[in-house]
């Protein structure tokens, strides 16, 4: 591995670290909000709601929370879905992007390092590869 490749991998790691931390910290409230909405739906009484929030809803995965919210909206607030038809898809895309940042590994292959721009971070998985960074230049 050349010094340039090693430096590029190091830079990509630093950018990914900053990006991941900032995104997850700034968006963590969305999952808490979903948990709160679900808890309010199933438990109108505050003391029951707090127990439900901490012992049931909070342990659900983000995927299950968004799927349950979609069902609740379909059955209870279809007008909200009619007014905001892209909401379920946007929540799914948000979840997918969040999961990429949280769980995918950096693509440090020679091919990826050769083609990446200085401000890009490349993630890969079994099928997915995503490039993040400033694409203006």
C-alpha positions in Angstrom: 0.0 0.0 0.0 1.4 3.4 -1.0 1.6 6.3 1.3 -1.0 8.1 -0.8 -3.4 5.2 -0.3 -2.8 5.0 3.4 -3.4 8.8 3.7 -6.5 8.6 1.7 -7.9 5.7 3.9 -7.0 7.7 7.0 -8.7 10.9 5.6 -11.8 8.9 4.7 -11.9 7.4 8.2 -11.8 10.8 9.8 -14.5 12.2 7.5 -16.7 9.1 8.2 -16.2 9.5 11.9 -17.3 13.1 11.9 -20.2 12.4 9.6 -21.5 9.4 11.5 -21.3 11.1 14.8 -23.0 14.3 13.7 -25.8 12.6 11.8 -26.6 10.1 14.5 -26.4 12.7 17.3 -28.6 15.2 15.4 -31.3 12.7 14.4 -31.6 10.6 17.5 -34.6 12.6 18.5 -36.6 11.2 15.6 -36.5 7.7 17.0 -37.5 9.0 20.5 -40.4 10.9 18.8 -41.6 7.7 17.1 -41.4 5.8 20.4 -43.4 8.6 22.0 -46.1 8.6 19.3 -46.5 4.8 19.6 -46.6 5.0 23.4 -49.3 7.7 23.3 -51.4 5.6 20.9 -51.4 2.5 23.1 -51.4 4.1 26.5 -53.5 7.2 27.2 -52.7 7.1 31.0 -49.3 8.6 31.8 -48.1 6.0 34.3 -48.9 3.2 31.8 -47.4 5.1 28.9 -44.1 5.6 30.7 -43.9 1.9 31.4 -44.9 1.0 27.8 -42.3 3.6 26.5 -39.4 2.2 28.6 -40.2 -1.5 28.6 -41.8 -2.1 25.2 -41.6 0.6 22.6 -38.1 1.8 23.4 -36.7 -1.7 22.8 -38.3 -2.0 19.3 -36.0 -1.5 16.3 -36.3 1.6 14.3 -37.6 -0.5 11.4 -40.4 -1.9 13.6 -41.3 1.5 14.9 -41.7 3.0 11.4 -43.6 -0.1 10.2 -46.0 0.2 13.2 -46.4 3.9 12.7 -47.4 3.3 9.1 -50.0 0.8 10.2 -51.3 3.2 12.9 -51.6 6.0 10.3 -53.3 3.7 7.8 -55.9 2.6 10.3 -56.3 5.7 12.4 -55.2 8.7 10.4 -55.5 7.8 6.7 -56.2 11.5 6.0 -52.7 12.3 7.3 -51.2 9.8 4.9 -53.4 11.2 2.1 -52.0 14.7 2.9 -48.4 13.4 3.2 -48.2 10.4 0.9 -44.4 10.5 0.9 -44.1 10.2 4.6 -43.7 6.4 4.9 -41.2 6.3 2.0 -39.2 9.2 3.6 -39.1 7.4 6.9 -37.9 4.2 5.1 -35.1 6.2 3.3 -34.1 7.9 6.5 -33.9 4.6 8.3 -31.8 3.0 5.4 -29.4 6.0 5.4 -29.1 5.9 9.1 -28.4 2.2 9.0 -25.7 2.7 6.4 -23.9 5.2 8.5 -24.3 3.1 11.7 -23.5 -0.3 10.3 -21.7 -0.3 7.0 -17.9 -0.5 6.6 -15.8 1.9 4.7 -14.8 0.7 1.2 -11.0 0.8 1.4 -10.4 -1.3 -1.7 -7.8 -0.2 -4.1 -10.5 0.6 -6.7 -12.5 2.7 -4.2 -9.4 4.6 -3.1 -8.4 5.3 -6.6 -11.7 6.8 -7.7 -12.8 8.6 -4.6 -12.6 12.4 -4.4 -10.8 13.9 -1.4 -14.1 14.8 0.4 -15.9 11.5 -0.2 -16.6 8.6 2.0 -17.5 5.3 0.4 -19.4 2.6 2.2 -20.1 -0.9 1.0 -22.1 -3.8 2.0 -23.1 -7.0 0.3 -25.0 -5.1 -2.4 -24.9 -1.4 -1.4 -22.3 1.1 -2.1 -22.9 4.8 -1.2 -20.8 7.8 -1.8 -21.1 10.7 0.6 -19.4 14.0 0.4 -19.4 17.3 -1.4 -20.2 16.7 -5.0 -20.0 20.3 -6.1 -16.3 20.2 -7.2 
